[in-house]
C-alpha cells in the first residue's frame, strides 16, 4: 500500500460514556472520537457486493488504514459526513499482518 493511496481523512468513533470533569459522574453513552487517520475509501465492486450478500454481509465499501491494533468491529467510521458501520473484524494485510487493515463497512447508523 502506497502512502498516496491513503488520501481520505476519516474519524474512527467508539460508543462510550463520558465522565463529567466537575462531578465525576458518567453521562449517557454516546459516539465519541477515538482517532483520526488517513484512509483509502472505495465502494465494493459488483463482484464483491454479490459475494458479501452471499455471506449475508451488509458491506457496501472497504476502508483501508495503516495498521493499528485497537480498531474493533463495535466502532464506526465517519468520512465526508457519512457514517459507516464496521461489518466484522478488521482484516490484517497478508504480508506481515502489521502494515494495514482492511475494514468492510456499510453506510448507516449503528446504535451502540
C-alpha positions as CSV (number, residue, x, y, z in Angstrom):
1,X,0.0,0.0,0.0
2,X,1.5,3.3,-1.1
3,X,1.1,6.4,1.2
4,X,-0.6,8.3,-1.6
5,X,-3.5,5.8,-1.6
6,X,-4.4,6.9,1.9
7,X,-5.8,10.2,0.8
8,X,-9.2,10.4,2.6
9,X,-9.3,11.8,6.2
10,X,-11.6,9.6,8.4
11,X,-12.6,9.7,12.0
12,X,-12.9,6.4,14.0
13,X,-15.5,6.7,16.7
14,X,-16.4,4.5,19.7
15,X,-19.6,4.3,21.8
16,X,-18.7,5.3,25.3
17,X,-19.9,7.2,28.4
18,X,-18.1,10.4,29.1
19,X,-17.2,11.4,32.6
20,X,-18.2,14.9,33.7
21,X,-15.0,16.6,34.9
22,X,-16.9,18.6,37.6
23,X,-18.9,15.9,39.2
24,X,-17.0,12.8,38.2
25,X,-20.3,11.1,37.1
26,X,-20.7,9.3,33.8
27,X,-23.2,10.8,31.3
28,X,-25.3,8.9,28.8
29,X,-23.2,6.8,26.4
30,X,-22.7,8.5,23.0
31,X,-20.4,8.2,20.0
32,X,-17.0,9.9,20.7
33,X,-13.9,10.4,18.6
34,X,-11.4,7.6,19.1
35,X,-8.9,8.5,16.4
36,X,-8.4,10.5,13.2
37,X,-6.4,8.9,10.4
38,X,-5.9,8.8,6.6
39,X,-7.6,6.0,4.6
40,X,-8.4,4.7,1.2
41,X,-12.2,4.6,0.9
42,X,-13.6,2.7,-2.1
43,X,-17.1,1.2,-2.8
44,X,-17.2,-2.6,-3.3
45,X,-17.2,-3.8,-6.9
46,X,-20.3,-5.6,-8.2
47,X,-18.5,-8.9,-7.8
48,X,-17.6,-8.1,-4.1
49,X,-21.1,-6.9,-3.4
50,X,-22.5,-10.3,-4.7
51,X,-20.0,-12.2,-2.6
52,X,-20.9,-10.0,0.5
53,X,-24.6,-10.7,0.0
54,X,-23.9,-14.4,-0.4
55,X,-22.2,-14.3,3.0
56,X,-25.1,-12.3,4.4
57,X,-23.0,-9.3,5.0
58,X,-24.3,-5.7,4.5
59,X,-20.9,-4.4,3.5
60,X,-21.0,-1.8,0.7
61,X,-17.5,-0.3,0.9
62,X,-14.0,-1.0,2.1
63,X,-11.8,1.3,4.0
64,X,-8.0,0.7,4.3
65,X,-6.0,2.3,7.0
66,X,-2.5,1.9,8.4
67,X,-2.3,-0.9,10.9
68,X,-3.5,-0.2,14.4
69,X,-4.4,-3.0,16.9
70,X,-7.1,-1.0,18.7
71,X,-9.8,-0.8,15.9
72,X,-12.8,-3.0,16.8
73,X,-15.9,-4.1,15.0
74,X,-18.0,-2.3,17.6
75,X,-16.6,1.1,16.3
76,X,-17.8,3.2,13.4
77,X,-16.1,5.4,10.8
78,X,-17.1,8.9,9.6
79,X,-16.0,10.0,6.2
80,X,-17.2,13.2,4.5
81,X,-20.1,13.4,6.9
82,X,-21.3,9.9,6.1
83,X,-21.4,7.3,8.9
84,X,-20.1,3.8,8.2
85,X,-20.8,0.8,10.4
86,X,-17.9,-1.7,10.6
87,X,-19.1,-5.1,9.4
88,X,-17.0,-7.8,11.1
89,X,-13.4,-7.7,12.4
90,X,-10.8,-5.6,10.5
91,X,-8.7,-7.7,8.2
92,X,-4.9,-7.6,8.6
93,X,-2.7,-7.5,5.5
94,X,-1.5,-10.8,4.2
95,X,2.2,-9.9,4.1
96,X,3.2,-9.1,7.7
97,X,-0.2,-8.5,9.4
98,X,1.0,-5.2,10.7
99,X,1.1,-2.8,7.7
100,X,-2.5,-2.0,7.1
101,X,-6.1,-3.0,8.0
102,X,-8.9,-3.5,5.5
103,X,-12.3,-2.7,7.1
104,X,-15.5,-3.7,5.4
105,X,-18.3,-1.1,6.1
106,X,-21.9,-0.3,5.4
107,X,-23.5,3.1,5.3
108,X,-25.8,3.8,8.1
109,X,-26.1,4.4,11.9
110,X,-25.1,1.6,14.3
111,X,-26.8,2.2,17.7
112,X,-24.2,1.5,20.4
